[in-house]
Amino acid sequence: MSTASLFKWRHFLPEIILLNVRWYCRYSLSYRDLEEMMQERGVNVDHSTINRWVLKYAPELDKRIRPHLRPTNDSWRTDETYIKIKGVWKYLYRAVDSEGNTLDFMLSAKRDSKAAARFFRKVLKGQHTQAPRVITVDKNAAYPVAMEVLKADETIEKETELRQSKYLNNMVEQDHRHIKSIVKPMMGFKTFNSARRTLSGIEVMNMMRKGQVKGVKQGDTVSQVRVIEAIFGIAA
């Protein structure tokens, strides 16, 4: 979708829209926090409008940033964490490599072998990922079953090692904490779809924070802005 059609009929500049999406997905802010912050800058925008921006443009940011991700290595750390949606706990599957770079993520209603296998398949489709040499997981019994299925249909090489070790999985568990700190002010999601869309933006901004995007240095917010505006075609 072209930039012109993507922002067509919007009453605010694309720069303002992307600023709000970026801040919401990067920092521990509520929609009302952003509404007040925009008012201080002379921009009157309702928090519900910012919500609509996030739901529309966070998945678009995820899609556009994928071709620009740096390659990751073949040692995976996989785990799932809890996300509350309409008062019910759901599961956010996440994987990082041995250097802490995000491989991928997936929101799931269930925590079973089918969900684990579906997540592994999603990771393998990434342009920045490579076939795993070893996958480290916790003691969740669903992972060995998922691995058997994937090896049987030759999705994963038979030589791939599944290593169940909670201690070695501390890296991905630490990474969960950053995502949870961003989600906390949101006070839970109303629908599965809104959670999925919002989390896609949060995860992408986390990748940018870690310096996983080409042209972005770790912790450099200026380069983050420059790259995001460039991939949306609004760079000055």
Backbone as numpy.savetxt, mean C-alpha at the origin, in Angstrom:
# Nx Ny Nz CAx CAy CAz Cx Cy Cz
-5.80 6.52 -18.41 -6.64 7.72 -18.41 -5.76 8.96 -18.41
-6.05 9.94 -19.28 -5.25 11.15 -19.37 -5.47 12.02 -18.14
-4.49 12.90 -17.87 -4.60 13.81 -16.74 -5.80 14.73 -16.88
-6.05 15.22 -18.09 -7.17 16.14 -18.31 -8.50 15.49 -17.96
-8.71 14.25 -18.40 -9.98 13.57 -18.10 -10.04 13.12 -16.65
-8.89 12.83 -16.07 -8.84 12.36 -14.68 -9.33 13.44 -13.71
-9.01 14.70 -14.01 -9.39 15.80 -13.12 -10.52 16.66 -13.69
-11.18 16.16 -14.73 -12.25 16.92 -15.36 -13.41 17.17 -14.39
-13.96 18.35 -14.44 -15.10 18.79 -13.63 -14.74 18.99 -12.15
-13.47 18.88 -11.79 -13.08 19.15 -10.42 -12.99 20.67 -10.21
-13.42 21.14 -9.03 -13.43 22.57 -8.75 -12.12 23.05 -8.14
-11.18 22.13 -7.97 -9.89 22.49 -7.38 -8.77 22.05 -8.32
-7.64 22.74 -8.22 -6.48 22.40 -9.04 -5.99 20.98 -8.71
-5.47 20.27 -9.70 -4.92 18.93 -9.43 -3.85 18.94 -8.34
-3.07 20.02 -8.27 -2.02 20.11 -7.23 -2.62 20.07 -5.83
-3.77 20.76 -5.65 -4.43 20.78 -4.34 -5.00 19.40 -4.02
-5.61 18.78 -5.00 -6.19 17.45 -4.80 -5.12 16.45 -4.41
-4.02 16.42 -5.17 -2.95 15.46 -4.89 -2.25 15.76 -3.58
-2.16 17.03 -3.20 -1.58 17.39 -1.90 -2.36 16.74 -0.78
-3.69 16.84 -0.84 -4.53 16.27 0.21 -4.47 14.75 0.22
-4.47 14.14 -0.95 -4.36 12.69 -1.03 -3.02 12.23 -0.45
-1.97 12.93 -0.83 -0.62 12.56 -0.36 -0.52 12.71 1.16
-0.98 13.83 1.70 -0.89 14.04 3.14 -1.74 13.03 3.91
-2.95 12.77 3.43 -3.82 11.83 4.16 -3.21 10.43 4.19
-2.60 10.02 3.09 -2.03 8.67 3.00 -0.64 8.56 3.61
-0.05 9.69 3.91 1.32 9.67 4.44 1.40 9.94 5.94
0.51 10.76 6.46 0.59 11.18 7.86 -0.65 10.76 8.65
-0.53 10.83 9.96 -1.64 10.44 10.85 -2.63 11.60 10.97
-3.42 11.78 9.94 -4.37 12.89 9.88 -5.78 12.38 9.60
-6.76 13.10 10.12 -8.15 12.80 9.77 -8.58 13.73 8.64
-9.73 13.46 8.04 -10.24 14.34 7.00 -10.54 15.73 7.55
-11.01 15.80 8.78 -11.30 17.10 9.39 -10.00 17.86 9.68
-8.94 17.14 10.03 -7.64 17.80 10.19 -7.23 18.50 8.89
-7.38 17.79 7.79 -7.01 18.36 6.49 -7.92 19.53 6.11
-9.19 19.42 6.43 -10.11 20.52 6.15 -9.63 21.80 6.83
-9.24 21.68 8.11 -8.75 22.84 8.87 -7.42 23.35 8.30
-6.54 22.44 7.93 -5.24 22.83 7.38 -5.39 23.56 6.06
-6.36 23.16 5.26 -6.61 23.85 4.00 -7.22 25.24 4.25
-8.09 25.34 5.26 -8.69 26.63 5.58 -7.62 27.65 5.97
-6.60 27.20 6.71 -5.49 28.08 7.09 -4.74 28.60 5.87
-4.82 27.86 4.77 -4.14 28.25 3.53 -5.07 28.94 2.55
-6.28 29.28 3.04 -7.23 30.00 2.20 -7.99 29.12 1.23
-7.98 27.81 1.45 -8.69 26.87 0.58 -9.85 26.26 1.36
-11.07 26.57 0.95 -12.25 26.05 1.64 -12.73 24.78 0.95
-12.46 23.66 1.58 -12.87 22.37 1.04 -13.42 21.51 2.17
-14.55 20.90 1.95 -15.19 20.08 2.98 -14.47 18.75 3.13
-14.48 18.24 4.36 -13.78 16.97 4.62 -14.36 15.82 3.79
-15.65 15.87 3.48 -16.26 14.81 2.67 -15.73 14.84 1.23
-15.39 16.03 0.76 -14.80 16.14 -0.57 -13.40 15.53 -0.59
-12.64 15.78 0.46 -11.30 15.19 0.56 -11.40 13.67 0.60
-12.42 13.18 1.29 -12.66 11.73 1.33 -12.88 11.18 -0.08
-13.68 11.87 -0.88 -13.93 11.42 -2.26 -12.65 11.47 -3.09
-11.83 12.47 -2.85 -10.54 12.56 -3.56 -9.66 11.35 -3.26
-9.57 11.00 -1.99 -8.72 9.87 -1.58 -9.21 8.58 -2.22
-10.52 8.34 -2.17 -11.06 7.10 -2.72 -10.87 7.01 -4.23
-10.84 8.14 -4.91 -10.66 8.12 -6.36 -9.18 8.09 -6.76
-8.37 8.90 -6.12 -7.00 9.09 -6.60 -5.94 8.22 -5.91
-6.23 7.68 -4.73 -5.25 6.79 -4.09 -4.99 5.54 -4.93
-6.03 4.85 -5.44 -5.77 3.69 -6.32 -5.06 4.09 -7.61
-5.36 5.28 -8.11 -4.70 5.76 -9.33 -3.22 6.01 -9.07
-2.91 6.53 -7.90 -1.51 6.73 -7.51 -0.79 5.39 -7.44
-1.44 4.41 -6.85 -0.88 3.06 -6.76 -0.56 2.51 -8.15
-1.52 2.65 -9.06 -1.35 2.11 -10.42 -0.21 2.81 -11.16
-0.14 4.12 -11.02 0.84 4.90 -11.77 2.26 4.77 -11.22
2.36 4.46 -9.93 3.69 4.39 -9.32 4.36 3.04 -9.57
3.57 2.01 -9.85 4.12 0.65 -9.97 5.28 0.53 -10.96
5.19 1.12 -12.17 6.30 0.97 -13.12 7.58 1.65 -12.66
7.49 2.48 -11.62 8.66 3.25 -11.17 9.29 2.68 -9.90
8.83 1.52 -9.45 9.38 0.91 -8.24 10.73 0.26 -8.51
11.64 0.40 -7.56 12.95 -0.23 -7.69 12.81 -1.74 -7.48
13.67 -2.54 -8.09 13.61 -4.01 -7.92 13.85 -4.41 -6.46
13.19 -5.47 -6.05 13.36 -6.03 -4.71 14.10 -7.36 -4.82
14.49 -7.93 -3.67 15.26 -9.18 -3.73 14.38 -10.41 -3.54
15.00 -11.59 -3.52 14.25 -12.85 -3.54 14.03 -13.48 -2.17
14.26 -12.70 -1.10 14.00 -13.19 0.25 12.78 -12.45 0.80
11.65 -13.16 0.89 10.39 -12.55 1.28 10.12 -12.72 2.77
9.48 -11.71 3.36 8.95 -11.78 4.72 7.46 -11.48 4.62
6.62 -12.43 4.96 5.17 -12.28 4.75 4.41 -12.42 6.07
3.42 -11.58 6.23 2.61 -11.61 7.45 1.29 -10.90 7.16
0.34 -11.03 8.07 -0.92 -10.30 7.92 -1.23 -9.58 9.23
-1.92 -8.45 9.10 -2.32 -7.69 10.27 -3.81 -7.41 10.19
-4.39 -6.95 11.29 -5.83 -6.74 11.37 -6.20 -5.31 11.00
-7.28 -5.18 10.24 -7.85 -3.88 9.88 -9.35 -3.94 10.15
-9.87 -2.98 10.91 -11.30 -3.00 11.26 -12.12 -2.31 10.17
-13.15 -3.02 9.69 -14.05 -2.48 8.67 -15.48 -2.66 9.16
-16.14 -1.55 9.38 -17.52 -1.54 9.89 -17.64 -2.41 11.15
-16.66 -2.26 12.03 -16.66 -2.95 13.31 -16.20 -4.39 13.28
-15.81 -4.89 12.10 -15.39 -6.29 11.96 -13.93 -6.32 11.50
-13.14 -7.19 12.12 -11.73 -7.30 11.75 -11.55 -8.05 10.44
-10.80 -7.44 9.53 -10.39 -8.08 8.28 -8.87 -8.18 8.28
-8.30 -8.65 7.19 -6.87 -8.98 7.20 -6.13 -8.29 6.06
-5.05 -7.62 6.43 -4.19 -6.97 5.44 -2.93 -7.81 5.31
-2.82 -8.53 4.19 -1.62 -9.30 3.90 -0.55 -8.35 3.37
0.67 -8.52 3.86 1.77 -7.67 3.44 3.05 -8.49 3.34
3.94 -8.08 2.45 5.23 -8.76 2.31 6.31 -7.72 2.05
7.46 -7.92 2.68 8.64 -7.09 2.42 9.80 -8.02 2.09
10.87 -7.47 1.50 12.03 -8.30 1.27 12.99 -8.19 2.46
14.15 -8.80 2.37 15.07 -8.84 3.51 15.67 -7.48 3.84
15.50 -6.50 2.96 15.99 -5.15 3.21 14.86 -4.22 3.67
13.66 -4.78 3.83 12.54 -3.99 4.32 11.72 -3.31 3.25
12.03 -3.56 1.98 11.26 -2.96 0.89 9.94 -3.68 0.70
8.86 -2.94 0.54 7.54 -3.53 0.36 7.46 -4.25 -0.98
7.01 -5.50 -0.93 6.78 -6.27 -2.15 5.36 -6.02 -2.65
4.39 -6.23 -1.77 2.99 -5.96 -2.14 2.12 -6.10 -0.91
0.82 -5.90 -1.10 -0.15 -5.94 -0.02 -1.49 -6.37 -0.60
-2.37 -6.87 0.25 -3.70 -7.29 -0.22 -4.66 -7.34 0.96
-5.78 -6.67 0.84 -6.82 -6.73 1.86 -7.69 -7.95 1.60
-7.97 -8.71 2.64 -8.74 -9.94 2.49 -9.79 -10.06 3.59
-10.94 -10.60 3.21 -12.00 -10.83 4.20 -11.67 -12.05 5.06
-10.86 -12.97 4.51 -10.54 -14.20 5.22 -9.03 -14.36 5.40
-8.68 -15.20 6.36 -7.28 -15.50 6.66 -7.12 -17.02 6.57
-6.97 -17.51 5.34 -6.87 -18.95 5.14 -5.89 -19.24 4.01
-5.77 -20.50 3.63 -4.79 -20.89 2.61 -5.12 -20.30 1.24
-6.41 -20.17 0.93 -6.80 -19.59 -0.36 -6.39 -18.12 -0.44
-6.59 -17.41 0.65 -6.20 -15.99 0.68 -4.68 -15.86 0.59
-3.96 -16.72 1.29 -2.49 -16.68 1.25 -1.98 -16.97 -0.16
-2.57 -17.97 -0.82 -2.15 -18.31 -2.18 -2.46 -17.17 -3.15
-3.62 -16.55 -2.97 -4.00 -15.42 -3.82 -3.02 -14.25 -3.63
-2.60 -14.04 -2.40 -1.66 -12.97 -2.12 -0.29 -13.26 -2.77
0.20 -14.48 -2.64 1.48 -14.83 -3.26 1.44 -14.62 -4.77
0.32 -14.98 -5.38 0.18 -14.79 -6.83 0.23 -13.30 -7.17
-0.39 -12.49 -6.34 -0.38 -11.04 -6.58 1.04 -10.48 -6.49
1.80 -10.93 -5.49 3.18 -10.46 -5.34 4.01 -10.83 -6.57
3.83 -12.04 -7.06 4.62 -12.52 -8.20 4.34 -11.75 -9.48
3.19 -11.13 -9.58 2.84 -10.37 -10.79 3.51 -9.01 -10.83
4.08 -8.57 -9.71 4.67 -7.25 -9.65 5.88 -7.10 -10.57
5.98 -5.96 -11.22 7.11 -5.70 -12.10 8.42 -5.57 -11.32
8.33 -5.18 -10.05 9.52 -4.94 -9.24 9.93 -6.15 -8.40
9.15 -7.22 -8.45 9.45 -8.40 -7.63 10.06 -9.51 -8.47
10.73 -10.43 -7.79 11.28 -11.60 -8.47 10.86 -12.86 -7.72
10.96 -13.99 -8.39 10.56 -15.27 -7.78 11.33 -15.47 -6.49
10.64 -15.93 -5.44 11.29 -16.05 -4.14 12.23 -17.25 -4.03
13.35 -17.02 -3.40 14.26 -18.11 -3.03 13.81 -18.71 -1.70
13.36 -17.83 -0.80 12.86 -18.24 0.50 11.74 -17.30 0.92
10.71 -17.84 1.55 9.60 -17.05 2.07 9.50 -17.31 3.57
9.70 -16.26 4.36 9.62 -16.39 5.82 8.23 -15.97 6.28
7.58 -16.83 7.05 6.24 -16.57 7.57 6.21 -16.92 9.05
5.07 -16.65 9.70 4.92 -17.05 11.09 4.38 -18.48 11.15
3.79 -18.85 12.26 3.33 -20.23 12.44 1.91 -20.48 11.91
1.37 -19.55 11.17 0.05 -19.71 10.58 0.03 -20.95 9.68
-0.85 -21.90 10.00 -0.89 -23.18 9.28 -1.35 -23.03 7.83
-1.92 -21.86 7.48 -2.42 -21.67 6.11 -1.28 -21.55 5.10
-0.14 -21.07 5.53 0.95 -20.83 4.58 1.53 -22.11 3.96
1.81 -23.16 4.74 2.30 -24.39 4.10 1.31 -24.98 3.09
0.03 -24.89 3.41 -0.99 -25.40 2.48 -0.98 -24.58 1.19
-0.91 -23.27 1.32 -0.86 -22.40 0.14 0.37 -22.69 -0.71
1.51 -22.93 -0.06 2.74 -23.22 -0.79 2.63 -24.53 -1.56
2.00 -25.53 -0.97 1.81 -26.81 -1.65 0.99 -26.63 -2.92
-0.05 -25.82 -2.84 -0.91 -25.56 -4.01 -0.12 -24.84 -5.10
0.65 -23.82 -4.71 1.40 -23.03 -5.69 2.55 -23.82 -6.32
3.14 -24.71 -5.56 4.20 -25.55 -6.13 3.60 -26.62 -7.05
2.42 -27.10 -6.70 1.76 -28.13 -7.51 1.38 -27.58 -8.88
0.94 -26.31 -8.94 0.56 -25.75 -10.24 1.71 -24.95 -10.88
2.90 -25.10 -10.30 4.14 -24.52 -10.83 4.13 -22.99 -10.86
3.35 -22.40 -9.96 3.39 -20.94 -9.81 4.68 -20.52 -9.11
5.10 -21.35 -8.16 6.35 -21.14 -7.43 7.24 -22.36 -7.62
8.55 -22.11 -7.74 9.50 -23.21 -7.93 9.48 -24.17 -6.74
9.64 -25.43 -7.03 9.62 -26.46 -5.98 10.78 -26.28 -5.00
11.87 -25.64 -5.45 13.03 -25.44 -4.59 12.83 -24.30 -3.58
11.77 -23.51 -3.76 11.53 -22.38 -2.86 11.29 -22.87 -1.43
12.02 -22.27 -0.50 11.93 -22.68 0.90 10.89 -21.86 1.64
10.03 -22.52 2.38 9.09 -21.84 3.27 9.65 -21.95 4.68
9.98 -20.84 5.27 10.63 -20.83 6.58 9.67 -20.20 7.60
9.24 -20.99 8.56 8.31 -20.50 9.58 9.10 -20.09 10.82
9.23 -18.79 11.00 10.01 -18.26 12.12 9.48 -16.89 12.50
8.90 -16.76 13.67 8.36 -15.49 14.12 9.47 -14.48 14.35
10.63 -14.95 14.85 11.75 -14.04 15.11 12.25 -13.39 13.82
12.42 -14.18 12.77 12.91 -13.65 11.50 11.88 -12.78 10.80
10.64 -12.88 11.25 9.57 -12.09 10.62 9.34 -10.75 11.30
10.22 -10.39 12.23 10.05 -9.12 12.94 10.06 -7.92 12.01
10.78 -8.03 10.90 10.89 -6.90 9.98 9.54 -6.48 9.42
8.75 -7.44 8.95 7.45 -7.09 8.39 6.49 -6.67 9.50
6.64 -7.24 10.69 5.79 -6.84 11.81 6.07 -5.39 12.22
7.34 -4.98 12.16 7.68 -3.59 12.44 7.07 -2.68 11.37
7.08 -3.14 10.14 6.53 -2.35 9.04 5.02 -2.19 9.18
4.36 -3.20 9.75 2.92 -3.10 10.02 2.63 -1.87 10.88
3.51 -1.61 11.85 3.24 -0.55 12.83 3.13 0.81 12.17
3.92 1.02 11.14 3.82 2.31 10.44 2.46 2.44 9.77
2.01 1.39 9.11 0.71 1.41 8.44 -0.40 1.63 9.47
-0.32 0.93 10.59 -1.36 1.05 11.62 -1.39 2.46 12.22
-0.22 3.11 12.32 -0.19 4.47 12.87 -0.91 5.45 11.96
-0.88 5.21 10.65 -1.59 6.07 9.71 -3.09 5.79 9.76
-3.45 4.53 9.91 -4.86 4.12 9.90 -5.59 4.54 11.18
-4.87 4.62 12.29 -5.49 4.85 13.60 -6.42 6.06 13.66
-6.03 7.24 13.16 -6.94 8.40 13.24 -8.20 8.24 12.39
-8.23 7.25 11.51 -9.38 7.06 10.62 -10.57 6.43 11.32
-10.36 5.91 12.52 -11.44 5.37 13.35 -12.21 4.24 12.66
-11.52 3.45 11.87 -12.17 2.33 11.20 -12.77 2.73 9.87
-12.88 1.76 8.97 -13.45 2.01 7.65 -14.91 1.60 7.60
-15.67 2.26 6.73 -17.10 1.97 6.62 -17.40 0.80 5.68
-16.60 0.65 4.63 -16.83 -0.43 3.67 -15.50 -1.07 3.29
-15.59 -2.29 2.78 -14.40 -3.02 2.34 -13.74 -2.27 1.18
-14.55 -1.74 0.26 -14.01 -1.06 -0.90 -13.28 0.22 -0.52
-13.85 0.99 0.41 -13.18 2.23 0.83 -11.87 1.91 1.55
-11.86 0.82 2.31 -10.62 0.41 2.99 -9.57 0.01 1.96
-9.97 -0.78 0.98 -9.03 -1.25 -0.05 -8.43 -0.08 -0.81
-9.27 0.88 -1.18 -8.79 2.03 -1.95 -7.86 2.91 -1.11
-8.25 3.18 0.11 -7.44 4.04 0.97 -6.10 3.39 1.30
-6.13 2.11 1.62 -4.90 1.40 1.97 -3.91 1.36 0.81
-4.43 1.34 -0.42 -3.52 1.34 -1.56 -2.68 2.61 -1.57
-3.30 3.75 -1.23 -2.55 5.00 -1.16 -1.58 5.03 0.01
-2.00 4.51 1.15 -1.13 4.48 2.33 0.10 3.62 2.07
-0.09 2.48 1.44 1.02 1.58 1.15 1.99 2.21 0.14
1.46 2.88 -0.87 2.33 3.52 -1.86 3.15 4.64 -1.22
2.53 5.44 -0.38 3.27 6.51 0.28 4.32 5.93 1.23
4.04 4.77 1.80 5.03 4.10 2.64 6.22 3.65 1.80
5.96 3.16 0.60 7.05 2.78 -0.30 7.90 3.99 -0.66
7.23 5.11 -0.91 7.97 6.33 -1.25 8.80 6.79 -0.07
8.25 6.72 1.12 8.97 7.10 2.33 10.26 6.29 2.47
10.19 5.03 2.09 11.34 4.13 2.21 12.32 4.25 1.04
12.00 5.12 0.08 12.90 5.32 -1.05 12.82 4.24 -2.11
11.67 3.58 -2.23 11.54 2.48 -3.20 11.19 2.94 -4.61
10.86 4.21 -4.76 10.46 4.73 -6.06 11.65 5.41 -6.73
11.87 5.13 -7.99 12.97 5.75 -8.73 12.79 7.26 -8.75
13.86 7.96 -8.44 13.80 9.42 -8.40 13.45 9.98 -7.04
13.19 9.10 -6.06 12.85 9.53 -4.70 13.89 9.01 -3.71
14.48 9.91 -2.97 15.41 9.51 -1.93 14.65 9.23 -0.64
15.16 8.31 0.15 14.49 7.94 1.40 14.30 9.17 2.29
13.04 9.40 2.69 12.72 10.51 3.58 12.69 11.88 2.93
12.86 11.96 1.62 12.88 13.24 0.91 11.49 13.57 0.38
10.77 14.43 1.10 9.40 14.75 0.72 9.34 15.61 -0.55
10.37 16.41 -0.78 10.38 17.26 -1.99 10.39 16.41 -3.25
11.23 15.37 -3.25 11.28 14.49 -4.42 10.00 13.68 -4.55
9.33 13.38 -3.43 8.05 12.68 -3.49 7.02 13.52 -4.24
6.95 14.79 -3.90 6.00 15.69 -4.56 6.31 15.77 -6.05
7.59 15.93 -6.37 8.01 16.08 -7.76 7.63 14.85 -8.60
7.88 13.67 -8.05 7.59 12.43 -8.79 6.09 12.23 -8.94
5.31 12.47 -7.89 3.86 12.29 -7.97 3.25 13.23 -9.00
3.66 14.48 -8.98 3.12 15.43 -9.96 3.56 15.05 -11.37
4.77 14.51 -11.51 5.26 14.10 -12.83 4.45 12.94 -13.40
4.15 11.93 -12.56 3.44 10.75 -13.08 1.96 11.06 -13.36
1.47 12.17 -12.77 0.12 12.62 -13.09 0.13 13.68 -14.20
1.32 14.03 -14.68 1.42 14.95 -15.78 1.13 16.39 -15.45
1.39 16.79 -14.20 1.10 18.18 -13.82 2.35 18.88 -13.31
3.52 18.30 -13.57 4.77 18.93 -13.13 4.97 20.25 -13.86
5.50 21.23 -13.12 5.72 22.55 -13.72 6.80 22.49 -14.78
